[in-house]
Each structure stands twice: as C-alpha cells, then as structure tokens.
C-alpha cells in the first residue's frame, strides 16, 4: 500500500499515518480490528499504545502468541499477525462503508499471503465484514457479543469472534483465552491447505 494513498480523500486529508499490518507474516492466526486508534496511529503498530491495545496484547501473551509485556511499543509476536479493515484513522468518526471497501484489497492481499488457519475478528464490524467474504452465513446473522469466544467455520479456516475491546471485561478476556486454549489449540486446527507444519 502506498504511504501516500488517497483512495479515501477525507481520510487522507486528516490522517497522521497509515497503520499497516504487523507481526508474523507466516502465522496461523490473524487478528482483524475495525480501524486504528489514536494510540495505534501514533505508534504505527496495530493494537498498541492504549488500554484496548494492552487488553489484546495481554490476551495474546496468555495464548503464548506474544513474548513481550502488554504495553510494548513493538510487541514480540509469534504465529500471529495484526491488521485492520481500514488502515487510516479519522479523528471524529468511524470509516464509512466506501472507505472500508477501498481498503479491502489490502486486507485480502494480506490474508492470501499469510493464508491463516484462524482469524479473530474484533468487534461487530470486523465480524460482519469477514462473514461476507469468508463464510456462508449472512452478516446479519452474526452478533459479536453473542458469538464471543466461540468458533465459526469459514472457507478454509475458522473465525474466532471477539467482542469490541472497549466492551471487553476481564471475564470476557478469560473466556476467550479459555475457549482458544481448550477448544482450538488443543486440537489440530490446521486445514488441508498444504501448509508446512510448525
């Protein structure tokens, strides 16, 4: 993606930086959020620099996917990649559907390159966007609150929905870690895609 991208004129005119994906580009797990927060934009690294970022980084640490403290500016990630539906932040509003679509080719390219086994959509908007492309269910059938800490079969991989980080309680975080540890990582979750074993 061009750092000077102007596919979305309103975002291009007010953003400070484009926040690209970050982490292990050969990982089995991809975490997809809606858009960068102010802190993530300031650091240039998804899901860092604020309470929501620390919450996710703590979960990744509990799952053995991060070897750094939750407040690390550049987390030491293994087997996980972090990205967003849209890579630019508007200070006053969420991205529009058109802006999200303009960034979709970049997300699709990341997912094709990484070829993950597990995708964690964070929040309702990310869950709906991924449902359209990668499951046989209608987006309106999904509820991030109700499907938090469950597994949804996708086309060639599984979705592990997570509530929006701003709504995530300690109990919600524990439930997500428990589900992934006991019901996903405890079995062979890899699909038959010809990937090398890790």
N, C-alpha and C positions, 0 to 999 in steps of 0.2 A: 504494500500500500504506500502510495506517495505521501510523504510527510506534508506536502502542500495540497493535499486532496481538497477539492472544492465541489465535490458531488452534492454536498448539502450546504448551500450558501449561508444559511443562518448559523449553522454550527461552525462553519469555517471562520465566520466573522467574529465569533466570540470565544472560541476555544483557546486555551493556552498551549496545549499539546495533544497530539494523537496518542492514545494509550493502546499499544499493541499487546498481543498475547505474550505470555511469559511462562517459562517453566520447561519441563522435559518434553521436547517435541517428539519423543518416541514413547511417550507414556500411554498407559492403558486407560487413564482417567482424564477427562476434560471437564472443567468447571466453567459454566457459561452464565454470566450475570447480564443484567439489562444494559448498563452503561457505567462509565467510570464515575466515581465520587470525586469531590474536590480534592480529597487527600490522594486518591489514586492518580489523578491527573497531575498533581504537584510532584509526585514521586516517579510517575511514568511506569508504574507497575500495578497491575490489577489487584484489587482486594488487599491493599496495604494502606497504612497511614491513619486509620481511624478505628473507632470501636467496631464497626461492621467488619472491617478487614481483619482485625485481631481475632474476632469471633471465628471467622472462616479459617484463619491460619492455625488457630488452636485446634479446630476440628481436624484439619489436615495433619497436624502433629500427632493427635490421638490416633489417627488411622495409619501412622507410620509413613506418611507421604511428604512430610517436611521435617528437616533436621535443624531448624532454626527457631528462635523464640517467636511468639506471635506478633511482636512489634518490629520484626526485622524489615529493613527498607527493601532488601532484595532477598527474599526467602530462598533457602536451600531446599529446593523441591526435587523429589524423586518420583517418577512414574505418574506425575500429574502436570497438567498444563492449564493455565488460567486465561480466560478471554471474556469478551463481551459481545452482545448483539451489535452494539454501536460503539465505536472507538473514540468518539468525541463527546464532550460534555457541554450542555447548555446550562448556564448558571441558574436559570429561572424556571426551567420546565423539563419534562421528560422528552425523549426523542419522539418524533412523530412516526407514524407507520411508514411514511415515504422515506424518512431518514433511516429507519431500521432496514427497509428494503435496499437502500443504496449501499449499506454495509454488508448485506447478506452474502455477496460473492466472496468477501474476505473471510467470513466465518466458514462458509462452505469449503473454501480452499484449505483452511486450517484443518477442518475435520477430515477432508480427504487425505491430506498429508500425514496427519497423525494417526488416522484410522483407529480411533479409540474403541475400547470394549465397553466402557462405562461413561455416560455423560450425566453430569449433575447440573440440571437447570435450576438456577437460584431465583425464586420468585415466580409469580404468576405469568408475567410477560415472557420470560425466557422459556418457561414450560410450554406455553401456547405456541411460541414461535418454533420450537423444536418438534412439537407434536404435529404441526402441519407438514413438516418435511420428512419426519423420520418415524412416524407411527401410522397405524391405520385408523386411529381414533380421531374424532373431530376435536379441534381445540376447545370448543365449548364444553366438552365432556371432562376437561381437566380442572382440578382445583388444587393449587399448590398447598393450601392449608391441609386439606383432607388427605392428599397423597404424599405429604412429607414423610420421609423415612420409609418409603415403600420402593418396590421395583416395578417398572413398567417396561414391557418388552418392546423394543424398537426393531428397525430393519437392520439386522446385523450387529446390534449392540443393545444395551439396556440403559434406560433412563432411571436415575435415582433422584426424584424431585426433592428440593429443599425449599422450605419457606423463605420468604424475603428475610435478609439478615437483620433488618431493622425490627422485625417481629419475632425473631428467634430467641426463645428463652433458654436458660441453661438446660432445662429438661428436654426441650426440643433438640438441642445440640447433642445431648447424651443419647436420645432416641435415635438420631441419625447415625452416630458412631456405632451404637449397638447393632442397628439393622445392617449396616455395611459390614461390620466385623463378623457378625454371626450368620448372616444370610447371603452375603456376596463373597467376601474374601475367604470364607471357609470352604467354598466350593470352586470348581473350575468354571469361572465365569467367561472365559475366553471363547469366542465363537469360532467357527471353522472358516477363518479368513486367510489361512496360510501364514500367520504371524510366527515369528520365531518365539520360542519360549523364553521367559525372563528368569 
